[in-house]
Amino acid sequence: PDMVQVGNEINHGLVWPVGSVMHLDSMSQLLAAGAAAVRSVAPHTSIMLHIALGGQNDESVFFLDQVLARNVPVDVIGLSYYPKWHGTTDDLDANMRDLLRRFGKPVIVAEYSALKTEVNKIAFDLPGPQTKGAFIWEPLSTWEKFFDADGKANNFLNLYDGIAHQYLQ
């Protein structure tokens, strides 16, 4: 694969209780071991660190500072973005730009569902060659799903032709 995330939305940790964010050293050891396992079988695969803090800059910076200080390999920073929990699109944009500037690593939206056009604009308009884009989460049954109750595609699916034309041509 081109990219692997070790854990999903791990800003609270993984493999509790040992890997809880309350135990940053052991949590970081687990992340480093996961990254080492990926690299042992796919040495050129990028390692993404995926946190659920789309618009929360202070929390994002704290978490990344902690794991990077403990030598966790991170090639790409991934953020989840759900407006209900992660702030406004302006918050997302500001956080992504700050993390890119601060850590010098590609920053992507690793998980989102709503505000498809807005999220992709933010993700693809980041400065420099670090832009990677966005990954939609479960487009079949979450907010703004692609199919109606009868299984017919709706206009949300059609948005992606325009997004692809605008950013991937």
BADOTOR-727633 format. One record per residue (C-alpha): residue number from 1; residue in one letter; x, z, y. Coordinates in pm, 1 decimal, decimal comma. Layout:
N
+------+------+----------+----------+----------+
: resi : resn :        X :        Z :        Y :
+------+------+----------+----------+----------+
:  NUM :    A :        X :        Z :        Y :
...
+------+------+----------+----------+----------+
END
This chain:
169
+------+------+----------+----------+----------+
: resi : resn :        X :        Z :        Y :
+------+------+----------+----------+----------+
:    1 :    P :      0,0 :      0,0 :      0,0 :
:    2 :    D :    101,8 :    -47,4 :    361,0 :
:    3 :    M :      1,7 :    308,0 :    454,2 :
:    4 :    V :    -90,6 :    634,6 :    282,1 :
:    5 :    Q :   -230,1 :    949,3 :    439,3 :
:    6 :    V :   -129,0 :   1273,9 :    272,9 :
:    7 :    G :   -448,7 :   1474,6 :    303,3 :
:    8 :    N :   -757,2 :   1401,4 :    510,8 :
:    9 :    E :   -833,5 :   1563,6 :    847,3 :
:   10 :    I :   -573,2 :   1828,9 :    774,2 :
:   11 :    N :   -556,9 :   2014,2 :   1105,3 :
:   12 :    H :   -701,6 :   2317,5 :    923,0 :
:   13 :    G :   -463,7 :   2263,6 :    633,2 :
:   14 :    L :   -497,0 :   2150,2 :    274,8 :
:   15 :    V :   -485,2 :   2317,3 :    -67,1 :
:   16 :    W :   -603,9 :   2652,7 :     63,5 :
:   17 :    P :   -503,6 :   2927,3 :     88,0 :
:   18 :    V :   -134,4 :   2837,8 :     54,4 :
:   19 :    G :   -172,5 :   2520,9 :    259,3 :
:   20 :    S :   -393,7 :   2670,3 :    528,5 :
:   21 :    V :   -289,1 :   2618,8 :    889,6 :
:   22 :    M :   -244,6 :   2997,3 :    891,1 :
:   23 :    H :     60,0 :   2932,9 :    667,7 :
:   24 :    L :    238,5 :   2655,3 :    855,6 :
:   25 :    D :    559,3 :   2672,9 :    651,1 :
:   26 :    S :    392,4 :   2633,8 :    311,9 :
:   27 :    M :    142,1 :   2381,9 :    448,6 :
:   28 :    S :    432,0 :   2172,9 :    579,5 :
:   29 :    Q :    609,5 :   2198,2 :    244,7 :
:   30 :    L :    299,3 :   2057,9 :     73,9 :
:   31 :    L :    279,3 :   1771,2 :    325,0 :
:   32 :    A :    649,9 :   1693,3 :    285,4 :
:   33 :    A :    615,5 :   1696,8 :    -94,2 :
:   34 :    G :    320,7 :   1457,3 :    -72,9 :
:   35 :    A :    516,9 :   1224,4 :    154,8 :
:   36 :    A :    817,3 :   1239,8 :    -78,7 :
:   37 :    A :    594,8 :   1146,7 :   -373,5 :
:   38 :    V :    463,5 :    843,3 :   -186,0 :
:   39 :    R :    813,6 :    735,2 :    -85,2 :
:   40 :    S :    942,9 :    776,6 :   -440,8 :
:   41 :    V :    711,3 :    500,7 :   -563,5 :
:   42 :    A :    667,5 :    299,1 :   -243,2 :
:   43 :    P :    971,3 :    350,7 :    -18,1 :
:   44 :    H :    850,1 :    121,4 :    260,4 :
:   45 :    T :    496,6 :    258,0 :    279,5 :
:   46 :    S :    409,1 :    425,8 :    609,7 :
:   47 :    I :    300,1 :    789,0 :    594,3 :
:   48 :    M :      1,8 :    876,1 :    813,5 :
:   49 :    L :    -74,7 :   1229,6 :    923,3 :
:   50 :    H :   -453,6 :   1236,6 :    970,2 :
:   51 :    I :   -607,2 :   1509,5 :   1184,5 :
:   52 :    A :   -968,9 :   1549,4 :   1296,2 :
:   53 :    L :   -897,9 :   1598,8 :   1664,6 :
:   54 :    G :   -987,6 :   1271,6 :   1835,0 :
:   55 :    G :  -1038,8 :   1406,6 :   2184,2 :
:   56 :    Q :   -872,8 :   1747,0 :   2157,1 :
:   57 :    N :   -526,8 :   1704,2 :   2303,4 :
:   58 :    D :   -407,0 :   2065,7 :   2312,3 :
:   59 :    E :   -493,8 :   2117,6 :   1946,6 :
:   60 :    S :   -343,7 :   1781,1 :   1846,2 :
:   61 :    V :    -15,8 :   1852,6 :   2022,7 :
:   62 :    F :      5,0 :   2203,6 :   1876,9 :
:   63 :    F :    -50,8 :   2081,5 :   1522,0 :
:   64 :    L :    189,8 :   1788,7 :   1547,1 :
:   65 :    D :    458,4 :   2000,3 :   1713,2 :
:   66 :    Q :    431,7 :   2248,9 :   1426,7 :
:   67 :    V :    458,2 :   2001,5 :   1138,3 :
:   68 :    L :    722,9 :   1785,5 :   1302,8 :
:   69 :    A :    933,7 :   2095,8 :   1375,4 :
:   70 :    R :    918,1 :   2161,2 :    999,8 :
:   71 :    N :   1046,5 :   1809,0 :    920,3 :
:   72 :    V :    727,1 :   1664,7 :    774,9 :
:   73 :    P :    774,3 :   1286,5 :    758,3 :
:   74 :    V :    519,5 :   1114,1 :    982,7 :
:   75 :    D :    521,7 :    743,2 :   1060,3 :
:   76 :    V :    168,1 :    710,8 :   1200,6 :
:   77 :    I :    -63,4 :    962,9 :   1366,8 :
:   78 :    G :   -426,9 :    924,6 :   1263,8 :
:   79 :    L :   -721,9 :   1080,1 :   1444,4 :
:   80 :    S :  -1084,5 :   1111,2 :   1346,7 :
:   81 :    Y :  -1331,2 :   1052,0 :   1626,0 :
:   82 :    Y :  -1692,3 :   1161,3 :   1612,3 :
:   83 :    P :  -1839,5 :   1224,6 :   1959,8 :
:   84 :    K :  -2046,9 :   1514,5 :   1828,3 :
:   85 :    W :  -1728,0 :   1711,8 :   1754,8 :
:   86 :    H :  -1437,2 :   1537,9 :   1928,1 :
:   87 :    G :  -1536,6 :   1488,0 :   2291,2 :
:   88 :    T :  -1594,1 :   1180,0 :   2501,1 :
:   89 :    T :  -1433,8 :    839,2 :   2466,9 :
:   90 :    D :  -1228,9 :    929,2 :   2776,3 :
:   91 :    D :  -1101,7 :   1234,1 :   2584,6 :
:   92 :    L :  -1010,5 :   1011,2 :   2289,3 :
:   93 :    D :   -830,2 :    762,9 :   2512,8 :
:   94 :    A :   -634,3 :   1034,3 :   2694,1 :
:   95 :    N :   -536,4 :   1204,9 :   2368,5 :
:   96 :    M :   -421,0 :    882,6 :   2202,2 :
:   97 :    R :   -215,7 :    780,9 :   2505,7 :
:   98 :    D :    -55,9 :   1124,1 :   2533,6 :
:   99 :    L :     30,6 :   1143,5 :   2163,0 :
:  100 :    L :    180,9 :    794,4 :   2173,6 :
:  101 :    R :    389,7 :    884,8 :   2478,2 :
:  102 :    R :    486,0 :   1229,6 :   2352,9 :
:  103 :    F :    571,4 :   1150,0 :   1989,9 :
:  104 :    G :    663,7 :    779,5 :   2004,1 :
:  105 :    K :    469,7 :    695,9 :   1687,7 :
:  106 :    P :    175,6 :    461,6 :   1636,5 :
:  107 :    V :   -157,2 :    638,1 :   1691,4 :
:  108 :    I :   -472,8 :    506,8 :   1526,6 :
:  109 :    V :   -833,9 :    606,0 :   1487,2 :
:  110 :    A :   -827,3 :    675,9 :   1114,8 :
:  111 :    E :  -1195,8 :    757,6 :   1089,9 :
:  112 :    Y :  -1498,9 :    690,3 :   1309,8 :
:  113 :    S :  -1853,5 :    560,8 :   1286,6 :
:  114 :    A :  -2030,6 :    558,4 :   1623,0 :
:  115 :    L :  -1938,4 :    380,1 :   1945,8 :
:  116 :    K :  -1776,1 :     95,2 :   1754,4 :
:  117 :    T :  -1695,6 :   -129,9 :   2050,1 :
:  118 :    E :  -1566,9 :    154,8 :   2266,8 :
:  119 :    V :  -1348,3 :    309,3 :   1994,0 :
:  120 :    N :  -1188,6 :    -24,0 :   1906,6 :
:  121 :    K :  -1121,6 :   -101,8 :   2272,7 :
:  122 :    I :   -939,2 :    230,1 :   2309,8 :
:  123 :    A :   -745,8 :    187,6 :   1984,9 :
:  124 :    F :   -638,6 :   -170,2 :   2054,6 :
:  125 :    D :   -566,6 :   -123,4 :   2425,8 :
:  126 :    L :   -288,9 :    131,9 :   2373,3 :
:  127 :    P :     32,0 :     17,6 :   2541,0 :
:  128 :    G :    321,6 :   -139,9 :   2356,1 :
:  129 :    P :    372,7 :   -260,5 :   2001,6 :
:  130 :    Q :    245,6 :     68,2 :   1855,8 :
:  131 :    T :   -117,2 :    -45,7 :   1848,6 :
:  132 :    K :   -260,4 :    -39,3 :   1496,2 :
:  133 :    G :   -637,6 :    -26,0 :   1547,0 :
:  134 :    A :   -914,5 :    172,9 :   1381,8 :
:  135 :    F :  -1071,4 :    234,9 :   1040,0 :
:  136 :    I :  -1445,6 :    279,3 :   1015,7 :
:  137 :    W :  -1569,4 :    556,9 :    787,1 :
:  138 :    E :  -1855,6 :    497,7 :    545,5 :
:  139 :    P :  -2038,5 :    219,5 :    730,3 :
:  140 :    L :  -2318,9 :    219,1 :    475,0 :
:  141 :    S :  -2474,6 :    559,9 :    525,3 :
:  142 :    T :  -2348,3 :    736,4 :    837,6 :
:  143 :    W :  -2431,2 :    704,2 :   1206,7 :
:  144 :    E :  -2481,0 :    345,8 :   1308,9 :
:  145 :    K :  -2480,8 :    220,4 :    949,2 :
:  146 :    F :  -2452,3 :   -154,0 :    885,4 :
:  147 :    F :  -2767,9 :   -196,7 :    675,0 :
:  148 :    D :  -3127,7 :    -93,4 :    730,1 :
:  149 :    A :  -3348,7 :     83,0 :    476,1 :
:  150 :    D :  -3435,1 :   -253,6 :    316,1 :
:  151 :    G :  -3068,0 :   -345,3 :    269,2 :
:  152 :    K :  -3060,6 :   -604,4 :    547,1 :
:  153 :    A :  -2754,0 :   -628,5 :    769,0 :
:  154 :    N :  -2812,7 :   -525,0 :   1126,6 :
:  155 :    N :  -2637,0 :   -594,1 :   1456,4 :
:  156 :    F :  -2374,1 :   -323,9 :   1399,3 :
:  157 :    L :  -2216,8 :   -543,0 :   1130,4 :
:  158 :    N :  -2212,7 :   -837,4 :   1368,1 :
:  159 :    L :  -2006,2 :   -643,3 :   1622,9 :
:  160 :    Y :  -1695,8 :   -684,6 :   1407,0 :
:  161 :    D :  -1676,3 :  -1062,0 :   1447,7 :
:  162 :    G :  -1635,3 :  -1005,8 :   1821,4 :
:  163 :    I :  -1392,6 :   -717,5 :   1772,6 :
:  164 :    A :  -1180,2 :   -926,3 :   1535,8 :
:  165 :    H :  -1186,9 :  -1224,0 :   1772,0 :
:  166 :    Q :  -1089,0 :  -1011,7 :   2069,9 :
:  167 :    Y :   -809,9 :   -804,2 :   1913,2 :
:  168 :    L :   -686,2 :   -974,9 :   1596,2 :
:  169 :    Q :   -646,5 :  -1339,3 :   1700,3 :
+------+------+----------+----------+----------+
END
